[in-house]
């Protein structure tokens, strides 16, 4: 069995790129913490938007999809799921809400992991929610010709419970070591979770939920306001390349975590960078109101309504927002979805 040991994070022999990016993240985090205290309304609105993007992107990575309108209705609990994919989406919403609201009291433990998995799949008729796999599973790769091959063989079913116990204990041991940077520890734990692949289904989505849980518990909560899952989805090829590189020779304890750590931390850095950029657009007094409205709409991944724009830009009047939206429509920069009060705006492709 793989030996779960994160003591290498305490030896000081880490790539300079990893040390540099943790410093950059910490610097941006400090700026965010100050802003959060002064601009709670803005951060609350950013959180509601990011939650929709997170639910959409994490499921989309696994091929679980529905329309943007349906995603918004399901996340906001304005509609019940209409098919299997939407029940999967609703389950992820519930697990994500638990992490957002209760991360401070949720421990990284087998009980928490199994409970989150159970919640994530509770909306479906899946009978294995919260239960470790009873049969061996494999991670397949499909080439351009449609041929399948085994990319990675996770921990066998009979060893899964023991492996998860060792993962939990190794994390607790490293967490208690003040010489180990938690930002460096988290991606190592997530990689090991993915290599164990403890559940029959839902391991990828669980890894992203656990990433958020561990990041939030350690004070790095940019993923609440800029979707961490969306950033992974944007760079999905790099994510899978890094996962493959760091899982090679994992069973023989000869793997290196550095590729996955770099990808994970860069993704988090992108979140902080995007948060800083969006906040500058939202709150800057140097940028005129028209430009701020335009940037808010054009940077929105999902369709956005006039009322949502007003919440993000509380110092801009609804009349001004309406006038700018009308101008953008005439300039063919954006298009509309829905009608009347339900009208939403999105960048034209």
C-alpha positions as semicolon CSV with decimal commas, in nm:
position;residue;x (nm);y (nm);z (nm)
1;X;0,000;0,000;0,000
2;X;0,106;0,358;-0,069
3;X;0,271;0,525;0,230
4;X;0,098;0,851;0,317
5;X;0,375;1,081;0,433
6;X;0,392;1,458;0,386
7;X;0,714;1,515;0,580
8;X;0,889;1,612;0,253
9;X;0,707;1,945;0,282
10;X;0,918;2,018;0,590
11;X;1,260;1,964;0,436
12;X;1,290;2,300;0,258
13;X;1,375;2,136;-0,075
14;X;1,079;2,264;-0,271
15;X;1,078;2,418;-0,620
16;X;1,110;2,796;-0,612
17;X;0,797;2,826;-0,828
18;X;0,585;2,670;-0,553
19;X;0,732;2,891;-0,283
20;X;0,679;3,201;-0,498
21;X;0,317;3,126;-0,583
22;X;0,224;3,062;-0,219
23;X;0,369;3,404;-0,134
24;X;0,168;3,565;-0,413
25;X;-0,152;3,395;-0,297
26;X;-0,095;3,501;0,063
27;X;-0,041;3,861;-0,047
28;X;-0,365;3,868;-0,247
29;X;-0,549;3,694;0,039
30;X;-0,446;3,972;0,279
31;X;-0,589;4,233;0,040
32;X;-0,912;4,034;0,009
33;X;-0,949;4,008;0,388
34;X;-0,936;4,386;0,426
35;X;-1,189;4,440;0,147
36;X;-1,425;4,178;0,282
37;X;-1,466;4,365;0,609
38;X;-1,555;4,689;0,432
39;X;-1,763;4,569;0,139
40;X;-1,974;4,278;0,263
41;X;-2,263;4,345;0,021
42;X;-2,037;4,317;-0,282
43;X;-1,878;3,995;-0,159
44;X;-2,219;3,847;-0,081
45;X;-2,332;3,908;-0,439
46;X;-2,007;3,768;-0,580
47;X;-2,059;3,458;-0,367
48;X;-2,407;3,396;-0,508
49;X;-2,275;3,421;-0,864
50;X;-1,970;3,201;-0,794
51;X;-2,188;2,933;-0,637
52;X;-2,383;2,897;-0,961
53;X;-2,061;2,880;-1,160
54;X;-1,914;2,621;-0,922
55;X;-2,214;2,390;-0,943
56;X;-2,221;2,422;-1,321
57;X;-1,848;2,372;-1,380
58;X;-1,780;2,086;-1,138
59;X;-2,062;1,882;-1,290
60;X;-1,977;1,984;-1,645
61;X;-1,625;1,842;-1,603
62;X;-1,792;1,503;-1,549
63;X;-2,032;1,545;-1,843
64;X;-2,330;1,630;-1,620
65;X;-2,503;1,924;-1,786
66;X;-2,820;2,125;-1,822
67;X;-2,901;2,474;-1,948
68;X;-2,774;2,788;-1,771
69;X;-3,130;2,887;-1,684
70;X;-3,194;2,550;-1,523
71;X;-2,865;2,567;-1,329
72;X;-2,968;2,903;-1,185
73;X;-3,314;2,777;-1,089
74;X;-3,175;2,462;-0,925
75;X;-2,898;2,641;-0,733
76;X;-3,144;2,904;-0,610
77;X;-3,389;2,624;-0,526
78;X;-3,661;2,777;-0,742
79;X;-3,727;2,450;-0,923
80;X;-3,705;2,077;-0,860
81;X;-3,475;1,863;-1,080
82;X;-3,640;1,738;-1,400
83;X;-3,399;1,456;-1,494
84;X;-3,105;1,250;-1,368
85;X;-2,839;1,509;-1,455
86;X;-3,034;1,777;-1,270
87;X;-3,066;1,557;-0,960
88;X;-2,687;1,516;-0,965
89;X;-2,653;1,893;-0,993
90;X;-2,892;1,946;-0,700
91;X;-2,689;1,707;-0,487
92;X;-2,367;1,896;-0,555
93;X;-2,548;2,220;-0,466
94;X;-2,645;2,076;-0,127
95;X;-2,295;1,949;-0,047
96;X;-2,144;2,283;-0,156
97;X;-2,390;2,474;0,063
98;X;-2,289;2,263;0,363
99;X;-1,923;2,352;0,307
100;X;-1,998;2,721;0,254
101;X;-2,204;2,743;0,572
102;X;-2,028;2,498;0,804
103;X;-1,666;2,459;0,696
104;X;-1,540;2,586;1,030
105;X;-1,692;2,290;1,217
106;X;-1,636;2,023;0,951
107;X;-1,321;1,820;1,009
108;X;-1,123;1,647;0,738
109;X;-1,221;1,295;0,838
110;X;-1,368;0,980;0,692
111;X;-1,702;1,065;0,852
112;X;-1,711;1,409;0,688
113;X;-1,602;1,271;0,350
114;X;-1,863;0,996;0,355
115;X;-2,135;1,236;0,470
116;X;-2,054;1,483;0,192
117;X;-2,062;1,203;-0,063
118;X;-2,398;1,087;0,072
119;X;-2,540;1,439;0,049
120;X;-2,400;1,486;-0,302
121;X;-2,582;1,176;-0,425
122;X;-2,888;1,193;-0,198
123;X;-3,109;1,348;-0,469
124;X;-3,053;1,048;-0,698
125;X;-3,155;0,686;-0,659
126;X;-2,787;0,592;-0,622
127;X;-2,762;0,337;-0,342
128;X;-2,390;0,374;-0,271
129;X;-2,389;0,731;-0,142
130;X;-2,147;0,762;0,150
131;X;-2,020;0,405;0,104
132;X;-1,675;0,308;-0,011
133;X;-1,644;0,101;-0,327
134;X;-1,690;-0,275;-0,301
135;X;-1,539;-0,350;-0,642
136;X;-1,211;-0,236;-0,796
137;X;-1,232;0,063;-1,029
138;X;-1,002;0,202;-1,296
139;X;-0,948;0,541;-1,455
140;X;-0,978;0,513;-1,832
141;X;-0,833;0,728;-2,107
142;X;-0,983;0,754;-2,455
143;X;-0,755;0,852;-2,744
144;X;-0,850;1,043;-3,060
145;X;-0,950;0,720;-3,233
146;X;-1,189;0,625;-2,952
147;X;-0,964;0,352;-2,812
148;X;-0,971;0,305;-2,437
149;X;-0,681;0,224;-2,209
150;X;-0,626;0,217;-1,835
151;X;-0,463;0,542;-1,728
152;X;-0,447;0,461;-1,356
153;X;-0,551;0,177;-1,127
154;X;-0,663;0,317;-0,790
155;X;-0,635;0,143;-0,455
156;X;-0,814;-0,197;-0,457
157;X;-1,156;-0,208;-0,294
158;X;-1,044;-0,426;-0,003
159;X;-0,772;-0,174;0,088
160;X;-0,982;0,141;0,051
161;X;-1,097;0,179;0,411
162;X;-0,742;0,136;0,542
163;X;-0,604;0,379;0,284
164;X;-0,861;0,643;0,379
165;X;-0,775;0,598;0,746
166;X;-0,405;0,650;0,667
167;X;-0,485;0,955;0,454
168;X;-0,680;1,111;0,739
169;X;-0,407;1,041;0,995
170;X;-0,128;1,162;0,765
171;X;-0,316;1,487;0,708
172;X;-0,370;1,538;1,082
173;X;-0,002;1,474;1,147
174;X;0,110;1,724;0,882
175;X;-0,157;1,975;0,985
176;X;-0,010;1,977;1,334
177;X;0,339;2,054;1,200
178;X;0,384;2,432;1,210
179;X;0,675;2,406;0,965
180;X;0,447;2,278;0,688
181;X;0,270;2,538;0,476
182;X;-0,097;2,437;0,455
183;X;-0,123;2,568;0,100
184;X;0,137;2,313;-0,004
185;X;-0,021;2,033;0,199
186;X;-0,374;2,060;0,059
187;X;-0,302;1,962;-0,304
188;X;-0,097;1,664;-0,184
189;X;-0,395;1,538;0,016
190;X;-0,629;1,591;-0,278
191;X;-0,398;1,402;-0,514
192;X;-0,384;1,108;-0,271
193;X;-0,763;1,111;-0,239
194;X;-0,793;1,088;-0,618
195;X;-0,539;0,805;-0,631
196;X;-0,738;0,611;-0,370
197;X;-1,060;0,682;-0,565
198;X;-1,263;0,553;-0,269
199;X;-1,612;0,567;-0,417
200;X;-1,776;0,385;-0,703
201;X;-1,889;0,719;-0,848
202;X;-1,841;1,090;-0,780
203;X;-1,471;1,093;-0,689
204;X;-1,385;1,390;-0,913
205;X;-1,662;1,608;-0,777
206;X;-1,576;1,501;-0,423
207;X;-1,212;1,603;-0,477
208;X;-1,326;1,954;-0,568
209;X;-1,558;1,977;-0,267
210;X;-1,277;1,861;-0,039
211;X;-1,041;2,113;-0,199
212;X;-1,280;2,393;-0,105
213;X;-1,332;2,254;0,245
214;X;-0,959;2,243;0,319
215;X;-0,893;2,581;0,159
216;X;-1,179;2,748;0,348
217;X;-1,074;2,593;0,679
218;X;-0,730;2,744;0,631
219;X;-0,864;3,088;0,544
220;X;-0,815;3,075;0,167
221;X;-1,172;3,135;0,053
222;X;-1,133;3,306;-0,287
223;X;-1,320;3,007;-0,431
224;X;-1,631;3,138;-0,257
225;X;-1,631;3,447;-0,476
226;X;-1,454;3,328;-0,794
227;X;-1,540;2,970;-0,877
228;X;-1,244;2,737;-0,819
229;X;-1,423;2,466;-1,018
230;X;-1,472;2,700;-1,312
231;X;-1,100;2,774;-1,323
232;X;-1,027;2,399;-1,330
233;X;-1,280;2,354;-1,611
234;X;-1,119;2,633;-1,812
235;X;-0,783;2,456;-1,792
236;X;-0,910;2,099;-1,785
237;X;-0,637;1,958;-2,010
238;X;-0,363;2,096;-1,784
239;X;-0,544;1,962;-1,478
240;X;-0,550;1,606;-1,616
241;X;-0,189;1,629;-1,736
242;X;-0,074;1,736;-1,388
243;X;-0,283;1,464;-1,223
244;X;-0,132;1,203;-1,453
245;X;0,224;1,328;-1,398
246;X;0,192;1,327;-1,018
247;X;0,018;0,989;-0,997
248;X;0,283;0,800;-1,193
249;X;0,451;0,540;-0,966
250;X;0,217;0,641;-0,683
251;X;0,166;0,283;-0,567
252;X;0,543;0,237;-0,543
253;X;0,586;0,561;-0,340
254;X;0,803;0,703;-0,618
255;X;0,568;0,972;-0,743
256;X;0,631;1,346;-0,721
257;X;0,352;1,577;-0,612
258;X;0,503;1,890;-0,765
259;X;0,316;1,896;-1,099
260;X;-0,025;1,867;-0,930
261;X;0,074;2,115;-0,659
262;X;0,174;2,369;-0,923
263;X;-0,151;2,327;-1,115
264;X;-0,367;2,339;-0,800
265;X;-0,197;2,649;-0,657
266;X;-0,195;2,828;-0,993
267;X;-0,570;2,764;-1,015
268;X;-0,614;2,918;-0,670
269;X;-0,392;3,209;-0,771
270;X;-0,613;3,267;-1,077
271;X;-0,913;3,288;-0,841
272;X;-0,746;3,553;-0,627
273;X;-0,622;3,739;-0,932
274;X;-0,969;3,739;-1,090
275;X;-1,124;3,848;-0,761
276;X;-0,882;4,139;-0,744
277;X;-0,964;4,231;-1,104
278;X;-1,340;4,210;-1,056
279;X;-1,326;4,408;-0,735
280;X;-1,131;4,680;-0,911
281;X;-1,403;4,701;-1,176
282;X;-1,685;4,693;-0,922
283;X;-1,547;4,939;-0,672
284;X;-1,304;5,165;-0,856
285;X;-1,397;5,531;-0,855
286;X;-1,138;5,598;-1,125
287;X;-1,333;5,396;-1,381
288;X;-1,654;5,561;-1,499
289;X;-1,987;5,396;-1,429
290;X;-2,051;5,303;-1,792
291;X;-1,725;5,107;-1,815
292;X;-1,791;4,935;-1,483
293;X;-2,134;4,818;-1,600
294;X;-1,992;4,701;-1,933
295;X;-1,710;4,508;-1,766
296;X;-1,948;4,349;-1,516
297;X;-2,169;4,212;-1,794
298;X;-1,888;4,112;-2,031
299;X;-1,694;3,933;-1,753
300;X;-1,998;3,739;-1,634
301;X;-1,981;3,371;-1,729
302;X;-2,356;3,324;-1,679
303;X;-2,644;3,547;-1,795
304;X;-2,689;3,836;-1,554
305;X;-2,998;4,043;-1,479
306;X;-3,032;4,418;-1,427
307;X;-3,109;4,367;-1,059
308;X;-2,797;4,149;-1,016
309;X;-2,584;4,421;-1,177
310;X;-2,733;4,676;-0,938
311;X;-2,644;4,456;-0,640
312;X;-2,284;4,421;-0,761
313;X;-2,261;4,797;-0,829
314;X;-2,466;4,947;-0,544
315;X;-2,356;5,305;-0,620
316;X;-2,492;5,291;-0,977
317;X;-2,859;5,371;-1,034
318;X;-3,094;5,125;-1,211
319;X;-3,162;5,395;-1,473
320;X;-2,792;5,415;-1,561
321;X;-2,765;5,035;-1,576
322;X;-3,067;5,018;-1,806
323;X;-2,925;5,288;-2,036
324;X;-2,586;5,115;-2,067
325;X;-2,748;4,777;-2,132
326;X;-2,958;4,930;-2,408
327;X;-2,647;5,082;-2,566
328;X;-2,462;4,748;-2,546
329;X;-2,753;4,570;-2,714
330;X;-2,756;4,825;-2,999
331;X;-2,380;4,781;-3,038
332;X;-2,430;4,403;-3,063
333;X;-2,196;4,341;-2,767
334;X;-2,452;4,140;-2,572
335;X;-2,770;3,943;-2,622
336;X;-3,071;3,876;-2,402
337;X;-3,231;3,567;-2,256
338;X;-3,589;3,569;-2,125
339;X;-3,822;3,867;-2,121
340;X;-3,973;4,123;-1,887
341;X;-3,842;4,109;-1,532
342;X;-3,675;3,776;-1,609
343;X;-3,453;3,929;-1,880
344;X;-3,085;3,844;-1,847
345;X;-2,785;3,966;-2,046
346;X;-2,480;3,778;-2,169
347;X;-2,179;3,857;-2,388
348;X;-2,248;3,777;-2,754
349;X;-2,032;3,491;-2,883
